[in-house]
Amino acid sequence: MLTAIKKWWAGFQISHPELSKFGMFFLLSNGVTVLQLAMMPASRWFFDSFTDLTDVSFQVLPIGSNIDGSQYYMFDYAAGPLPDGGGGLSYFLAVQLTLLVAQVINFFLQRNITFKSNTSVWVAAAWYAAAYVVITFIAAAAQGFYKAPIYDLFMNIWGWGATGQVVADVITMIINSAISFWVFYPIFKLIFRQVPEQAPVEAGAK
């Protein structure tokens, strides 16, 4: 059975190279997303339990105003526990730690399995790091619109309390992962290239 699947997949990769790459990218990305969903509550628990960073505000890069006229920050993590506060520096670090670990794993999986790249790993890593920073800013800017309403819905309006907080953690991480998914694929196609290897020169050839 396994041999038949491998044979079918090998043929599919030959006949549909781009579709097979996207399919593998999709599969691995979802696997990394599952890892993120497991890590996010654990990361938040660690920072909330062993540090006082929830009470430290992290609101930087003002870029406009909210609908109510208040300042809009690209990274908006007001002091205090969610949903009344923004989770503070504790929430920011939990999100970034989760994303960092997941993306490092994703880098090697996509490079070696999906795209089978043979170009310099250090050059690819540099471009990947730059892309990661850009996507972090994009995701942070978008999060300002949906984070607070999602936590308020599950924790207060629906009255789920701590369970609602975990559900909100999962939903916000899924949204973050979806943003990364659609932005990273074209970037990966550029940085994870396959360069044809030169045939060895035979001894005595001129």
C-alpha positions as CSV (number, residue, x, y, z in Angstrom):
1,M,0.0,0.0,0.0
2,L,2.7,2.5,1.0
3,T,4.8,1.5,-2.0
4,A,1.8,2.2,-4.3
5,I,1.2,5.6,-2.7
6,K,4.9,6.5,-3.2
7,K,4.8,5.4,-6.8
8,W,1.6,7.4,-7.4
9,W,3.0,10.5,-5.7
10,A,6.3,10.3,-7.8
11,G,4.2,10.2,-11.0
12,F,2.0,13.0,-9.8
13,Q,5.1,15.2,-9.1
14,I,6.3,14.6,-12.6
15,S,3.0,15.3,-14.3
16,H,1.9,18.2,-12.0
17,P,5.1,19.7,-10.6
18,E,3.5,23.0,-9.4
19,L,0.4,21.5,-8.0
20,S,2.3,18.8,-6.1
21,K,4.5,21.5,-4.6
22,F,1.5,23.5,-3.4
23,G,-0.1,20.3,-2.1
24,M,3.0,19.5,0.0
25,F,3.3,23.1,1.1
26,F,-0.3,23.0,2.2
27,L,0.2,19.7,4.1
28,L,3.4,20.8,5.9
29,S,2.0,24.2,6.7
30,N,-1.0,22.7,8.3
31,G,1.2,20.4,10.3
32,V,3.1,23.5,11.6
33,T,-0.1,25.2,12.3
34,V,-1.1,22.3,14.6
35,L,2.2,22.8,16.4
36,Q,1.4,26.5,16.8
37,L,-2.0,25.7,18.2
38,A,-0.5,23.5,20.8
39,M,2.3,25.9,21.7
40,M,0.3,29.2,22.0
41,P,-1.7,28.3,25.1
42,A,1.5,26.8,26.7
43,S,3.5,29.9,25.9
44,R,0.9,32.2,27.3
45,W,0.7,30.1,30.4
46,F,4.4,30.2,30.9
47,F,4.8,34.0,30.6
48,D,1.6,34.7,32.6
49,S,2.6,32.3,35.4
50,F,6.3,33.0,35.8
51,T,6.6,36.7,34.8
52,D,4.8,39.9,35.6
53,L,4.9,41.0,31.9
54,T,1.1,41.0,31.6
55,D,1.2,44.2,33.5
56,V,3.8,45.7,31.2
57,S,2.3,47.6,28.2
58,F,3.7,47.0,24.8
59,Q,2.1,49.5,22.4
60,V,4.4,50.7,19.7
61,L,4.3,52.1,16.1
62,P,1.2,54.3,16.1
63,I,-0.2,54.3,12.6
64,G,-3.6,56.0,12.8
65,S,-6.8,56.1,14.8
66,N,-9.4,53.5,15.7
67,I,-13.1,54.1,14.8
68,D,-13.6,55.6,18.3
69,G,-10.8,58.0,17.8
70,S,-8.3,56.3,20.1
71,Q,-4.7,55.7,18.9
72,Y,-4.2,52.6,16.7
73,Y,-0.9,50.8,17.2
74,M,0.7,48.2,14.9
75,F,1.7,46.3,18.0
76,D,-1.1,46.9,20.4
77,Y,-0.6,44.9,23.7
78,A,-2.0,47.1,26.4
79,A,-1.2,46.1,30.0
80,G,-3.7,43.8,31.8
81,P,-5.2,40.4,31.1
82,L,-7.4,39.8,28.1
83,P,-10.1,40.8,27.2
84,D,-10.1,44.0,29.2
85,G,-6.4,44.6,28.6
86,G,-4.3,43.5,25.7
87,G,-2.2,40.9,27.4
88,G,0.8,43.1,27.8
89,L,4.3,42.2,26.9
90,S,3.5,38.6,28.0
91,Y,1.0,38.1,25.2
92,F,3.4,39.7,22.6
93,L,6.3,37.4,23.6
94,A,4.1,34.3,23.7
95,V,2.9,35.0,20.1
96,Q,6.4,35.8,18.8
97,L,8.0,32.7,20.5
98,T,5.3,30.5,19.0
99,L,5.7,31.9,15.5
100,L,9.5,31.8,15.7
101,V,9.7,28.2,16.6
102,A,7.1,27.2,14.1
103,Q,8.7,29.2,11.3
104,V,12.2,27.8,11.9
105,I,10.8,24.3,11.6
106,N,8.7,25.3,8.6
107,F,11.8,26.7,6.9
108,F,13.7,23.4,6.9
109,L,10.6,21.3,6.0
110,Q,9.7,23.4,3.0
111,R,13.2,23.8,1.8
112,N,14.1,20.1,2.0
113,I,10.8,18.4,1.3
114,T,8.5,20.7,-0.7
115,F,11.0,22.6,-2.9
116,K,14.1,20.4,-2.6
117,S,16.2,23.4,-2.9
118,N,20.0,23.1,-3.5
119,T,20.9,26.8,-3.3
120,S,22.7,28.3,-0.3
121,V,20.9,27.7,2.9
122,W,22.4,30.9,4.4
123,V,21.1,33.1,1.6
124,A,17.7,31.5,1.8
125,A,17.7,31.9,5.6
126,A,18.5,35.6,5.2
127,W,15.7,36.2,2.8
128,Y,13.4,34.1,4.9
129,A,14.2,36.1,8.0
130,A,13.5,39.4,6.1
131,A,10.2,38.0,4.9
132,Y,9.4,36.8,8.5
133,V,9.9,40.3,9.8
134,V,7.6,41.9,7.1
135,I,4.9,39.3,7.7
136,T,5.1,39.8,11.5
137,F,4.4,43.5,10.9
138,I,1.5,42.7,8.5
139,A,0.0,40.2,10.9
140,A,0.4,42.5,13.9
141,A,-1.4,45.3,12.1
142,A,-4.3,43.0,11.2
143,Q,-4.5,41.6,14.7
144,G,-5.4,45.0,16.0
145,F,-8.8,44.6,14.3
146,Y,-9.8,41.2,15.4
147,K,-8.0,40.2,18.6
148,A,-10.0,42.1,21.2
149,P,-13.4,41.3,19.7
150,I,-12.6,37.6,19.5
151,Y,-11.5,37.4,23.2
152,D,-14.4,39.5,24.3
153,L,-16.9,37.3,22.4
154,F,-15.7,34.0,23.9
155,M,-14.7,35.2,27.4
156,N,-17.4,37.8,28.2
157,I,-20.3,37.7,25.7
158,W,-20.6,33.9,25.6
159,G,-19.3,33.6,29.2
160,W,-16.8,30.8,28.5
161,G,-14.2,32.3,30.8
162,A,-10.8,30.4,30.8
163,T,-12.1,28.0,28.1
164,G,-13.1,30.9,25.9
165,Q,-9.5,32.3,26.3
166,V,-8.1,29.0,25.0
167,V,-10.5,29.0,22.1
168,A,-9.7,32.6,21.3
169,D,-5.9,31.7,21.4
170,V,-6.6,29.0,18.8
171,I,-8.6,31.2,16.5
172,T,-6.2,34.1,16.6
173,M,-3.3,31.7,15.9
174,I,-5.2,30.2,12.9
175,I,-5.7,33.7,11.5
176,N,-2.0,34.4,11.9
177,S,-1.2,31.1,10.2
178,A,-3.5,31.8,7.3
179,I,-1.9,35.2,6.7
180,S,1.6,33.5,6.8
181,F,0.4,30.7,4.5
182,W,-0.7,32.9,1.6
183,V,2.2,35.3,1.8
184,F,4.9,32.8,2.3
185,Y,4.2,30.5,-0.7
186,P,5.3,32.9,-3.5
187,I,8.3,33.9,-1.3
188,F,9.3,30.3,-1.0
189,K,9.1,29.8,-4.7
190,L,11.7,32.6,-5.1
191,I,14.1,31.7,-2.3
192,F,13.9,27.9,-2.5
193,R,15.1,27.4,-6.1
194,Q,16.6,24.3,-7.7
195,V,19.8,25.0,-9.7
196,P,20.7,22.4,-12.3
197,E,23.9,20.6,-11.2
198,Q,26.7,20.6,-13.6
199,A,27.8,17.2,-14.9
200,P,31.3,16.2,-13.7
201,V,34.1,16.8,-16.2
202,E,35.6,13.6,-17.3
203,A,39.3,13.1,-16.8
204,G,41.3,14.0,-20.0
205,A,38.5,16.0,-21.5
206,K,39.5,19.3,-23.2
